[in-house]
Amino acid sequence: MTRSIIPWIGISAAVLTSLSYIPQVRKAWPRGSTRDLSLHMLIVLTSGLSLWVGYGLLKADWVIVAANGVGAALSGCVLIFKIRDMRAGK
């Protein structure tokens, strides 16, 4: 029984952590809304998540790839919005 629950724990963690970025993306979407976000944190976070994707690919672990791929994409969106707002002077 324990072995059968382990993948579900990973899948649940993947879904929750991946979806946790959605509110931040929605908040950052309007122009000028990223003022309070740290550029350095977004760079480090997106880079780290991208490295997790690479690690998951090397390990052939689809849960790691999927969770961190979604997280990297959403974090990357927020990073792009931050750069957009910095260029606009906001």
Backbone as CSV, one residue per row, in Angstrom:
resi,resn,N_x,N_y,N_z,CA_x,CA_y,CA_z,C_x,C_y,C_z
1,MET,0.820,-1.203,0.000,0.000,0.000,0.000,0.859,1.262,0.000
2,THR,1.923,1.253,0.777,2.788,2.424,0.858,3.372,2.773,-0.506
3,ARG,3.795,1.761,-1.249,4.380,2.009,-2.568,3.374,2.620,-3.532
4,SER,2.125,2.259,-3.423,1.128,2.770,-4.354,0.755,4.225,-4.068
5,ILE,1.008,4.693,-2.874,0.661,6.079,-2.524,1.802,7.055,-2.854
6,ILE,3.015,6.556,-2.958,4.174,7.434,-3.196,4.029,8.263,-4.470
7,PRO,3.666,7.667,-5.615,3.500,8.508,-6.813,2.425,9.576,-6.644
8,TRP,1.376,9.249,-5.918,0.289,10.211,-5.726,0.717,11.379,-4.849
9,ILE,1.605,11.124,-3.920,2.157,12.225,-3.114,2.944,13.160,-4.018
10,GLY,3.771,12.597,-4.890,4.536,13.410,-5.835,3.655,14.180,-6.797
11,ILE,2.634,13.529,-7.301,1.708,14.186,-8.231,0.955,15.314,-7.529
12,SER,0.501,15.067,-6.309,-0.208,16.101,-5.544,0.701,17.297,-5.280
13,ALA,1.937,17.029,-4.884,2.900,18.108,-4.655,3.139,18.885,-5.945
14,ALA,3.270,18.172,-7.059,3.511,18.811,-8.356,2.359,19.724,-8.745
15,VAL,1.149,19.239,-8.590,-0.026,20.039,-8.957,-0.119,21.287,-8.087
16,LEU,0.026,21.112,-6.780,-0.103,22.254,-5.869,0.984,23.300,-6.096
17,THR,2.237,22.871,-6.217,3.308,23.857,-6.411,3.217,24.524,-7.774
18,SER,2.817,23.768,-8.790,2.685,24.362,-10.126,1.570,25.395,-10.168
19,LEU,0.444,25.073,-9.590,-0.695,25.987,-9.611,-0.499,27.196,-8.702
20,SER,0.438,27.103,-7.777,0.651,28.217,-6.852,1.146,29.480,-7.558
21,TYR,1.685,29.360,-8.751,2.189,30.521,-9.493,1.084,31.287,-10.215
22,ILE,-0.050,30.663,-10.427,-1.120,31.288,-11.209,-1.584,32.621,-10.625
23,PRO,-1.821,32.732,-9.312,-2.233,34.046,-8.791,-1.188,35.142,-9.032
24,GLN,0.093,34.785,-8.973,1.139,35.784,-9.208,1.143,36.226,-10.661
25,VAL,0.939,35.297,-11.580,0.874,35.651,-13.005,-0.313,36.579,-13.249
26,ARG,-1.447,36.240,-12.668,-2.637,37.091,-12.843,-2.417,38.483,-12.273
27,LYS,-1.696,38.567,-11.160,-1.420,39.863,-10.547,-0.417,40.666,-11.377
28,ALA,0.546,39.975,-11.988,1.607,40.657,-12.742,1.188,41.017,-14.161
29,TRP,0.101,40.452,-14.642,-0.319,40.668,-16.030,-0.527,42.144,-16.374
30,PRO,-1.276,42.908,-15.578,-1.461,44.328,-15.935,-0.129,45.084,-15.900
31,ARG,0.013,46.015,-16.805,1.258,46.800,-16.847,1.466,47.575,-15.556
32,GLY,2.715,47.602,-15.113,3.070,48.368,-13.924,2.746,47.672,-12.614
33,SER,2.362,46.406,-12.666,1.918,45.724,-11.459,3.004,44.897,-10.784
34,THR,4.227,44.957,-11.277,5.299,44.122,-10.722,6.281,44.908,-9.859
35,ARG,5.924,46.103,-9.495,6.825,46.985,-8.749,7.383,46.324,-7.492
36,ASP,6.568,45.578,-6.776,6.984,44.986,-5.509,7.729,43.659,-5.658
37,LEU,7.902,43.190,-6.873,8.565,41.905,-7.086,10.058,42.106,-7.332
38,SER,10.848,41.215,-6.783,12.292,41.280,-6.934,12.727,40.632,-8.250
39,LEU,13.436,41.397,-9.064,13.955,40.875,-10.326,14.915,39.722,-10.060
40,HIS,15.806,39.904,-9.088,16.797,38.866,-8.794,16.125,37.571,-8.325
41,MET,15.115,37.682,-7.504,14.405,36.497,-7.039,13.762,35.772,-8.213
42,LEU,13.151,36.515,-9.124,12.504,35.900,-10.278,13.509,35.213,-11.194
43,ILE,14.667,35.816,-11.361,15.721,35.202,-12.182,16.194,33.902,-11.542
44,VAL,16.475,33.958,-10.246,16.957,32.771,-9.537,15.886,31.676,-9.526
45,LEU,14.650,32.038,-9.247,13.558,31.064,-9.203,13.357,30.402,-10.556
46,THR,13.282,31.190,-11.613,13.064,30.640,-12.955,14.242,29.765,-13.375
47,SER,15.452,30.201,-13.044,16.638,29.395,-13.362,16.619,28.072,-12.604
48,GLY,16.303,28.131,-11.324,16.248,26.919,-10.516,15.199,25.941,-11.013
49,LEU,14.028,26.448,-11.340,12.973,25.578,-11.861,13.377,24.969,-13.199
50,SER,14.055,25.746,-14.024,14.529,25.227,-15.311,15.562,24.118,-15.110
51,LEU,16.422,24.293,-14.119,17.394,23.243,-13.804,16.701,21.973,-13.305
52,TRP,15.630,22.142,-12.529,14.848,20.982,-12.087,14.258,20.245,-13.290
53,VAL,13.823,20.984,-14.300,13.301,20.344,-15.510,14.406,19.505,-16.155
54,GLY,15.595,20.092,-16.287,16.726,19.354,-16.843,17.052,18.108,-16.034
55,TYR,17.031,18.246,-14.724,17.284,17.114,-13.836,16.222,16.027,-14.037
56,GLY,14.965,16.438,-14.101,13.889,15.482,-14.318,14.021,14.754,-15.644
57,LEU,14.445,15.482,-16.679,14.662,14.847,-17.975,15.786,13.816,-17.902
58,LEU,16.876,14.185,-17.226,17.999,13.251,-17.085,17.610,12.012,-16.282
59,LYS,16.736,12.189,-15.311,16.276,11.070,-14.477,15.063,10.370,-15.082
60,ALA,14.532,10.912,-16.174,13.319,10.391,-16.814,12.165,10.328,-15.819
61,ASP,12.009,11.392,-15.042,10.938,11.480,-14.035,9.930,12.519,-14.501
62,TRP,8.806,12.060,-15.039,7.829,12.963,-15.646,7.171,13.877,-14.630
63,VAL,7.078,13.451,-13.370,6.468,14.316,-12.349,7.360,15.531,-12.109
64,ILE,8.654,15.313,-12.005,9.591,16.436,-11.812,9.559,17.351,-13.032
65,VAL,9.576,16.775,-14.214,9.566,17.573,-15.448,8.285,18.388,-15.559
66,ALA,7.150,17.745,-15.347,5.868,18.431,-15.508,5.688,19.542,-14.472
67,ALA,5.931,19.220,-13.224,5.723,20.213,-12.163,6.622,21.420,-12.346
68,ASN,7.892,21.163,-12.567,8.832,22.268,-12.675,8.752,22.949,-14.023
69,GLY,8.300,22.234,-15.046,8.082,22.865,-16.349,6.973,23.897,-16.281
70,VAL,5.870,23.529,-15.647,4.768,24.478,-15.471,5.221,25.643,-14.595
71,GLY,5.896,25.326,-13.500,6.388,26.382,-12.606,7.355,27.318,-13.304
72,ALA,8.276,26.757,-14.094,9.244,27.581,-14.823,8.551,28.467,-15.847
73,ALA,7.550,27.926,-16.527,6.821,28.714,-17.523,6.077,29.873,-16.862
74,LEU,5.397,29.592,-15.765,4.643,30.650,-15.076,5.575,31.665,-14.422
75,SER,6.639,31.187,-13.798,7.614,32.093,-13.208,8.293,32.922,-14.299
76,GLY,8.553,32.285,-15.435,9.129,33.003,-16.572,8.207,34.098,-17.083
77,CYS,6.906,33.838,-17.054,5.941,34.873,-17.451,6.033,36.073,-16.522
78,VAL,6.082,35.807,-15.228,6.182,36.909,-14.265,7.494,37.660,-14.478
79,LEU,8.572,36.941,-14.738,9.864,37.573,-15.015,9.780,38.463,-16.251
80,ILE,9.144,37.990,-17.289,8.964,38.795,-18.511,8.146,40.047,-18.213
81,PHE,7.081,39.887,-17.412,6.271,41.058,-17.036,7.099,42.050,-16.236
82,LYS,7.957,41.558,-15.355,8.814,42.432,-14.549,9.758,43.223,-15.453
83,ILE,10.381,42.535,-16.403,11.291,43.213,-17.345,10.516,44.213,-18.190
84,ARG,9.324,43.841,-18.632,8.462,44.754,-19.397,8.209,46.032,-18.605
85,ASP,7.851,45.864,-17.339,7.533,47.031,-16.506,8.772,47.870,-16.202
86,MET,9.924,47.214,-16.051,11.153,47.979,-15.805,11.507,48.814,-17.026
87,ARG,11.341,48.265,-18.205,11.645,48.989,-19.436,10.677,50.164,-19.635
88,ALA,9.453,49.996,-19.150,8.462,51.065,-19.262,8.629,52.096,-18.170
89,GLY,9.560,51.841,-17.250,9.806,52.791,-16.159,8.796,52.720,-15.044
90,LYS,8.167,51.583,-14.877,7.145,51.438,-13.841,7.654,50.595,-12.710
